[in-house]
Amino acid sequence: MSVIIGAGTTVVSTQFPNDGIVSVNFGFQPNVTRLYQLGSFTPYDSYTTRSRTLSVTAYGSKRDGTGGTAQHDVSPSTTCTDAGTINITINPASCVSSLVPFVDDYFVNSYSYQKDNLGFGQETWSMTTKPIISTYTGTIVMLRGIAEGTVSTGNGTMDPALQGIVVDDTASNDTSGEITGESGSVQAGSPGVGNYDITRYVVVTSIGGSIGSNSSVDGLSGNASVSIPLTPVYL
């Protein structure tokens, strides 16, 4: 195991151009399929699919308007070409050995935003690469489906755009308007404070560019989550 020093590790990407990255988690994992057969514990055959995964948590923009992340389009694919990717280079500062930079083009498969009333808003991006199959010689195209999710709304919450999501109102609403759910809780005692939350169910066209903190969101909270389906097509 190599120990990585956070203060010496850098992340280079136009998606995260302004520093403010809290953490990164990266991996390269195999998905092994073994074809077992009767009469033997030895597989008849096997094949392995690999992909790189990456999760980045970053602050939203600062009080003076600087910093934060760029917006990223997550509209569904309309042609048989790759959905938009984010090129990211991670330069790890290792204690024991020299680790080469991790560089790849990633597809975003989920996004979330969280801010407490007097906290500093943070975004979390989860990403993956195309499947890597050593025996496949054809072309793999990653298609993006419709991005759907939830966002907190109503009194005491931030505007969805400030939480880093752009909502497609036409696709999100039904004949009665916005589609929302409600939840609440309160308990006895002193001061006995509870919460009442309204969650809107939405279709999203872009993510990123949230507010971390400024006077317009002081005292307001935010909670958004978006799932972005990806489908590999083998040509």
DRENTIFI-651194 format. One line per 4 residues: number of its first residue (from 1); their letters; for each residue z, y, x of N, C-alpha, C, O. Coordinates in pm, whole numbers. Each point is the difference from the previous one (the first is absolute). Last residue first. Example, Ala and Ser with C-alpha at 12.3 -4.5 7.8 and 13.67 -1.06 7.14 Angstrom:
2) sa) 708 -225 1285 6 119 82 73 109 -77 17 111 51; -24 -683 -22 0 119 -89 0 120 90 66 -2 104
# end
This chain:
235) lyvp) -3142 -183 -2016 -144 7 -15 -71 -81 110 -123 -6 3; 627 91 -280 -62 -65 116 -150 -10 -23 -45 -64 -94; 487 386 -73 -123 -66 -45 -71 -52 123 -22 73 97; 556 101 -246 -103 -26 101 -118 -74 -63 18 -94 -78
231) tlpi) 352 444 -147 -62 -132 -12 -104 -18 110 -97 76 6; 558 247 -182 -112 -18 92 -53 -142 -13 77 -95 -10; 268 487 -272 -53 -134 23 -122 -1 92 -87 87 -11; 529 232 -59 -144 18 21 -62 -136 32 8 -46 114
227) svsa) 466 312 -335 -56 -123 53 -152 12 3 -61 42 -98; 513 316 85 -139 -29 -34 -43 -130 68 23 -20 119; 430 371 -258 -41 -127 61 -141 -33 -49 -27 3 -120; 455 414 135 -134 -45 -35 -32 -129 73 46 -23 111
223) ngsl) 349 427 -212 -7 -145 20 -136 -49 -49 -25 -4 -120; 373 480 212 -131 -60 -17 4 -148 29 73 -45 88; 254 535 -212 -19 -131 62 -141 -49 -25 -72 54 -84; 350 458 119 -83 -93 -75 -14 -131 77 10 -3 123
219) gdvs) 222 396 43 69 -45 -120 -80 -97 -85 52 -50 -100; -337 340 414 145 -10 19 66 -38 -132 -27 61 -103; -449 32 182 48 -134 -37 148 -17 28 53 -110 -18; -297 521 110 -49 -39 -132 50 -137 -45 -4 -30 -119
215) snsg) 98 229 555 78 61 -107 -45 -45 -139 80 2 -94; -162 -348 484 -20 144 -3 72 54 -123 57 -76 -78; -185 -428 358 103 91 -48 -54 142 0 -64 43 96; -216 -440 -58 128 -52 46 114 84 -53 96 -53 -55
211) isgg) -605 -43 -151 96 101 45 127 -70 47 56 -83 -72; -573 -142 80 116 33 -82 83 113 62 -21 40 114; -417 -300 -4 12 144 -8 118 46 -83 -7 104 -65; -212 -588 -45 33 73 121 9 150 -23 -34 50 -107
207) istv) -296 -387 -181 140 -7 38 21 83 126 -95 29 73; -281 -114 -527 27 26 141 149 4 24 79 23 -92; -263 -158 -333 -125 15 74 19 34 148 -90 -25 80; 364 -243 -526 7 96 111 -132 3 75 -62 -104 22
203) vvyr) 327 -31 -526 -110 -38 88 -15 111 103 1 118 -35; 469 -247 -258 -118 81 30 -105 -78 79 27 -102 63; 475 150 -365 -86 -105 53 -142 58 15 -60 46 -97; 588 179 88 -136 0 -53 -83 -106 71 9 -16 122
199) tidy) 545 112 -232 -101 -49 94 -136 -2 -68 -16 -56 -108; 549 279 64 -127 -24 -68 -102 -37 108 -17 71 99; 598 -68 -143 -127 12 74 -117 -29 -92 6 -87 -87; 559 205 135 -102 -29 -100 -134 29 63 -27 113 43
195) ngvg) 582 -204 125 -139 42 19 -84 -35 -122 23 -101 -66; 543 219 179 -104 -102 -8 -138 59 20 -14 118 35; 594 -21 41 -137 51 -3 -98 -117 -5 19 -101 69; 501 174 -59 -75 -77 -98 -143 47 -15 -50 14 -112
191) psga) 427 142 417 -51 82 -111 -82 -77 -103 -40 58 -100; 383 -286 156 -13 141 33 -82 13 127 41 -54 104; -37 -338 -520 68 45 120 -22 148 22 -57 70 -84; -269 -473 -160 125 73 -23 62 43 132 -35 -52 106
187) qvsg) -501 -8 -154 121 -80 3 122 89 -19 -3 120 25; -585 -169 -92 116 87 18 123 -88 -3 0 -104 -65; -597 102 55 129 -67 20 108 104 17 -25 110 50; -555 -211 -185 119 83 21 124 -82 20 5 -118 -36
183) segt) -602 152 -45 118 -79 38 116 95 24 -19 115 39; -545 -152 -236 127 69 16 109 -97 43 -3 -118 -37; -585 194 33 115 -83 -29 127 77 31 -4 97 75; -562 24 -193 126 14 72 101 -106 -43 -10 -59 -107
179) iegs) -530 274 77 72 -126 -21 126 3 85 -8 3 123; -312 415 -350 56 -67 117 75 -126 -40 64 -6 -105; -376 139 -279 35 85 114 52 -81 117 -43 -113 22; -133 -55 -447 117 82 -32 43 90 115 96 75 -13
175) tdns) -463 -389 39 -32 92 -109 118 91 -37 -20 105 -61; 40 -277 555 -60 -67 -115 -19 102 -112 10 120 25; 7 -60 548 53 23 -135 -66 -91 -103 -113 -44 17; -8 51 460 141 -35 -14 49 5 -145 88 -77 -38
171) atdd) -537 202 192 19 -145 9 144 -41 -30 25 -111 -45; -130 571 47 -86 -65 -99 21 -150 0 9 -62 -107; 212 332 434 58 9 -134 -83 -72 -105 55 -62 -91; 23 -1 619 -117 8 -86 50 -1 -144 26 -106 -57
167) vvig) 251 269 515 -11 -86 -118 -134 25 -70 -42 114 -17; 269 -71 533 -87 72 -92 -32 -94 -115 -58 -107 20; 484 140 363 -98 -78 -75 -79 93 -93 56 91 -62; 331 24 360 -107 -58 79 -95 -88 -77 -67 -84 60
163) qlap) 448 371 -197 46 -130 46 -111 -76 73 18 -115 41; -98 530 -249 92 28 110 62 -128 56 54 -1 110; -338 -20 -489 -79 39 117 89 29 121 -40 -25 113; 242 -75 -542 -58 -116 70 -79 37 125 6 -71 100
159) dmtg) 403 379 -256 -135 -23 -49 -61 -118 77 23 -12 121; 506 16 -148 -109 73 60 -131 -29 -72 -15 -103 -64; 515 81 -173 -86 -72 91 -116 88 47 -34 100 -64; 385 12 -268 67 -36 124 -86 -74 99 49 -42 105
155) ngts) -202 24 -612 97 95 56 63 -54 128 36 -118 8; -496 -115 -107 101 58 -88 94 93 73 -22 33 116; -219 -478 108 -45 122 -64 111 54 -88 104 -65 -16; -267 -337 423 105 62 -79 -49 133 -54 -74 73 67
151) vtge) -250 -498 40 52 123 60 106 58 -92 -16 0 -122; -322 -481 235 95 76 -82 45 124 76 -2 3 123; -476 -332 -108 139 6 39 84 79 -97 -37 20 -115; -502 -211 306 89 29 -111 144 4 49 34 -63 100
147) aigr) -596 38 61 137 25 45 87 42 -119 -30 99 -66; -434 -412 99 59 120 -59 146 12 42 79 -92 -20; -397 -177 355 9 5 -144 63 130 -47 12 95 76; -305 -237 387 125 52 -55 -10 4 -153 -98 46 -57
143) lmvi) -142 -350 487 -18 84 -117 135 41 -56 96 -77 2; -322 -117 485 123 20 -76 -27 99 -114 -31 116 23; -279 -483 286 8 135 -56 127 9 -84 25 -87 -84; -270 -239 493 109 14 -96 7 146 -43 11 89 83
139) tgty) -403 -447 152 57 133 -16 108 -2 -107 -17 -61 -105; -124 -377 422 -63 94 -91 71 134 -2 80 31 88; 49 -443 151 -97 83 73 -70 101 -90 -82 79 48; 562 -403 7 -92 62 -95 -91 97 73 47 91 69
135) tsii) 325 -343 126 -114 -89 -25 -104 62 -92 -106 -58 -22; 525 277 146 -78 -24 122 -125 -83 -26 -99 14 72; 370 343 -377 -24 -144 -5 -95 -35 115 -117 39 -2; 430 380 -233 -60 -37 128 -11 -152 3 102 -70 7
131) pktt) -56 484 -412 33 -134 52 -76 -27 130 -116 36 15; 211 474 -113 -82 -108 -55 55 -135 48 65 -7 104; 308 363 -97 -137 -3 49 -81 -101 -80 53 -68 -88; 391 374 -78 -46 -127 55 -141 16 54 -72 93 -37
127) mswt) 557 208 -153 -142 -16 31 -30 -137 57 89 -70 48; 288 454 -301 -17 -139 43 -149 -28 12 -78 35 -89; 429 422 79 -135 -53 -12 -1 -145 49 43 -27 112; 323 437 -287 -17 -128 68 -138 -55 -34 -35 -17 -117
123) eqgf) 326 530 117 -106 -88 -46 6 -131 78 36 -2 117; 347 416 -244 -67 -88 95 -106 -83 -71 16 -40 -115; 334 521 55 -93 -100 -51 -69 -79 111 -39 55 103; 538 167 -118 -130 35 57 -96 -113 -37 26 -116 31
119) glnd) 436 284 -316 -47 -71 117 -134 52 48 -53 99 -50; 340 4 -349 15 88 115 -40 -68 130 42 41 108; -117 -272 -520 3 140 -44 9 98 116 -73 99 2; -149 -557 124 118 31 -79 2 149 -31 -78 76 56
115) kqys) -357 -400 55 78 118 36 118 12 -94 -16 -4 -122; -450 -329 270 139 5 -45 65 129 48 -8 35 117; -496 -347 -177 64 126 37 141 0 -57 22 -47 -112; -472 -319 242 116 41 -79 57 129 55 -21 36 116
111) ysnv) -431 -423 -105 56 130 40 121 27 -87 2 -33 -118; -392 -393 276 105 56 -86 52 130 61 -11 24 120; -366 -264 60 19 -81 -120 119 43 -85 17 -51 -111; -403 232 517 129 22 -65 9 -88 -124 -90 1 -84
107) fydd) -189 -85 555 -19 31 -141 139 14 -64 86 -85 21; -258 142 524 83 -58 -105 -43 47 -138 -41 115 -19; -114 -183 576 -35 72 -122 69 -69 -117 -19 -120 -22; 193 132 560 -82 -67 -100 -32 96 -114 57 108 -11
103) vfpv) 253 -203 508 -102 87 -60 -77 -79 -104 -44 -111 27; 497 116 334 -53 -70 -115 -95 95 -73 41 106 -46; 111 -119 594 0 66 -131 -58 -92 -108 -90 -80 25; 334 -147 392 -123 75 -21 6 65 -138 67 -52 -89
99) lssv) 363 -62 403 -76 -46 -116 -125 86 -16 6 123 7; 356 -258 404 -95 100 -46 -84 -58 -113 -79 -92 21; 599 -56 87 -137 -18 48 -89 108 -57 35 67 -97; 442 -39 40 -13 -113 92 -139 -11 58 -16 -14 121
95) csap) 157 358 -442 99 -4 108 -37 -101 107 18 24 119; -371 257 -450 78 -123 13 94 8 119 -32 58 104; -274 252 -462 70 16 127 98 -115 14 105 -3 -65; -593 62 -228 141 -36 8 58 21 139 -63 -33 101
91) niti) -349 220 -418 28 -13 143 149 -30 18 81 92 5; -485 -117 -410 144 0 28 19 -25 149 -43 -103 52; -372 277 -412 36 -52 131 150 13 18 56 108 -17; -448 -107 -412 135 29 51 18 -67 136 -33 -117 18
87) nitg) -342 254 -450 12 -48 137 134 44 57 33 119 -2; -214 -215 -514 76 93 82 12 -61 139 58 -107 16; -434 43 -457 106 -50 87 70 115 72 -46 114 -1; -284 -221 -478 40 84 112 117 -57 77 93 -56 -59
83) adtc) -414 -289 -190 80 115 -42 42 79 123 -6 -51 112; -440 -255 -95 144 8 25 62 123 -65 -57 109 4; -374 -303 -237 29 49 135 152 12 14 73 8 -98; -394 -105 -303 49 -110 84 9 43 146 -65 -56 88
79) ttsp) 138 386 -526 -108 -67 71 61 -107 89 121 -2 24; 156 272 -286 -113 -7 -93 -124 -62 65 -100 -22 -68; 689 55 120 -133 -18 59 -106 -8 -109 22 -61 -105; 444 340 27 -54 -137 8 -140 -4 57 -76 96 -12
75) svdh) 438 282 158 -86 -29 -113 -57 -141 13 -21 -47 112; 336 319 174 17 -140 -37 -78 -32 -128 39 -87 -77; 27 484 515 -66 -40 -124 20 -149 -26 -21 -82 89; 340 438 185 -88 -114 22 -55 -46 -135 76 -28 -92
71) qatg) 190 485 365 -32 -76 -120 -100 -110 34 -83 15 89; 438 166 283 -125 36 -65 -17 -81 -129 61 -106 -15; 433 243 224 -113 -90 19 -125 55 -68 7 93 -80; 445 180 306 -44 -83 -111 -123 -82 33 -50 4 113
67) gtgd) 189 501 94 33 -141 5 -54 -77 -119 -83 50 -76; 202 472 15 -66 -76 106 40 -146 -7 93 -38 -73; 88 391 -213 -133 -44 -38 -76 -77 106 -109 -51 -28; 577 222 18 -95 107 30 -144 -39 -31 -93 77 27
63) rksg) 454 -384 -86 26 115 -86 -98 114 23 -30 78 -91; -147 -569 215 125 72 23 9 123 -91 -93 32 -73; -180 -515 -33 -10 128 71 133 73 3 87 -20 -85; -47 -505 42 -94 94 -59 3 132 76 67 11 102
59) yatv) 63 -485 141 49 112 -80 -115 75 -65 -112 2 52; 86 -536 71 -14 134 59 57 104 -94 0 -18 -122; -89 -552 243 80 92 -80 1 135 70 31 10 119; -347 -492 -114 39 127 63 80 82 -100 -44 21 -113
55) sltr) -164 -556 225 72 86 -95 47 123 76 62 -11 106; -436 -435 -50 67 118 53 67 75 -113 -59 18 -107; -232 -512 279 68 78 -103 75 115 65 45 -10 115; -480 -366 -11 104 88 51 58 79 -118 -72 44 -89
51) srtt) -156 -554 85 -22 143 -25 115 77 61 111 -52 14; -369 -488 -59 96 95 55 -33 140 -46 -113 30 -36; 23 -597 -75 -41 138 -25 109 92 53 118 -21 -26; -281 -528 100 98 107 11 -66 135 -26 -104 32 58
47) ysdy) 50 -617 -143 -62 126 37 104 111 -12 95 -11 -77; -170 -581 98 80 121 -23 -83 121 37 -93 -7 79; 86 -582 -198 -59 117 66 94 118 -27 93 -12 -79; 53 -423 -10 -142 -34 7 -77 111 71 -91 -26 79
43) ptfs) 620 -47 26 -96 61 -94 -142 -52 23 -42 -26 113; 493 -256 -19 -95 82 74 -100 60 -98 -61 -73 -77; 395 -248 -40 59 133 8 -90 97 78 30 119 11; -171 -577 -314 19 62 131 72 133 -14 -17 71 -100
39) glqy) -132 -362 -267 14 -96 108 24 60 136 1 -71 100; -243 369 -470 82 -118 -23 5 -87 125 -99 -14 72; 18 542 -15 -69 -117 -54 98 -115 -18 105 -4 63; -147 599 11 66 -129 23 -74 -112 -73 -74 24 -95
35) lrtv) -31 479 291 -51 -90 -103 56 -140 26 -53 -75 82; 209 609 39 -17 -136 52 -40 -91 -116 64 0 -105; -39 557 243 -25 -94 -109 -29 -136 61 -100 -16 71; 343 517 86 -56 -130 36 -14 -86 -125 95 -15 -77
31) npqf) -46 542 249 16 -72 -126 -72 -133 17 -122 -7 -11; 343 394 381 -98 -99 -45 36 -54 -138 118 -15 -34; -11 519 276 53 -126 -50 -113 -95 -41 -99 43 -58; 272 430 308 -127 -73 3 33 -144 -35 43 -77 85
27) gfnv) 205 613 -131 -1 -143 24 -141 -56 0 -94 63 -48; 466 413 13 -134 -56 15 9 -148 33 99 -47 57; 172 537 -222 18 -145 9 -138 -64 5 -82 22 -90; 338 500 163 -118 -83 -19 42 -146 13 85 -35 82
23) svig) 155 567 -187 1 -138 49 -137 -63 -20 -77 42 -86; 166 436 32 137 -52 6 3 -140 61 85 -29 83; -423 481 -35 4 -142 -37 139 -55 25 57 16 108; -240 446 -20 78 -26 -120 2 -145 -44 38 -29 -113
19) dnpf) -453 301 367 129 -62 35 75 -34 -129 -63 -21 -104; -381 176 64 99 106 24 137 -52 41 102 63 -30; -528 -297 -123 -33 86 114 114 89 47 -13 65 103; -138 -500 -395 136 46 31 -8 95 119 47 -34 109
15) qtsv) -445 -140 -269 74 -7 -125 142 52 15 59 51 -96; -363 -98 462 -28 121 -76 71 0 -135 14 104 -63; 176 -359 507 -88 -21 -115 -23 133 -69 91 83 -10; 240 -350 401 -113 93 1 -91 -34 -117 -54 -110 -8
11) vttg) 590 34 206 -99 -48 -96 -109 106 -8 28 117 -26; 394 -276 401 -81 99 -71 -98 -70 -94 -41 -113 24; 540 39 283 -114 -59 -70 -74 106 -79 62 83 -67; 354 -26 317 -116 -3 89 -125 -56 -65 -107 -3 61
7) agii) 534 37 -281 -27 135 49 -122 5 92 -58 107 20; 223 -528 -198 -63 85 -100 -38 137 54 -107 52 -33; 138 -533 292 76 124 -12 -73 96 -94 -115 37 25; 131 -603 39 -85 117 -9 87 124 -26 84 -1 -90
3) vsm) -42 -535 307 66 110 -71 -89 122 5 -50 38 106; -70 -588 -84 -4 129 68 67 105 -87 -20 5 -121; 44 -577 169 0 120 -84 0 124 87 78 11 95
# end
